[in-house]
Amino acid sequence: MNPAMTDQEIHRAVQYVVASTSYGRETVAQIITTGFAELSAMAATSSTQFDRATLLEYVCRWTMAKTGQPEPLVREVLGCAGRWLDELYEALMRDHPEWRPKPDQ
């Protein structure tokens, strides 16, 4: 899916969310894969930095549009997978320091 997360890490995120919610594995996997892929693509193409809340809002909206899943479901799944979203973001920033915001001088 992306260089920052392995299939095994995505599988663990999916398993965790499935165990923590009442949603099926295929639905959860679709939401997580779509959301994580967009976060990776956004990090690779955007020079704008966003705070966590804004970024999560964007990823939720994008995932709802791409998957057709309802807002409460997408928010719950991505919220439950928040730890992995945070780890993905940190891995992307570590692998691509040029994406980090420049401190104001």
HELIX and SHEET records of a PDB file:
HELIX    1   1 ASP A    7  SER A   20  1                                  14    
HELIX    2   2 ARG A   25  THR A   45  1                                  21    
HELIX    3   3 ARG A   52  THR A   67  1                                  16    
HELIX    4   4 GLU A   71  CYS A   80  1                                  10    
HELIX    5   5 GLY A   82  ASP A   95  1                                  14    
HELIX    6   6 PRO A   97  TRP A   99  5                                   3    
END                                                                             
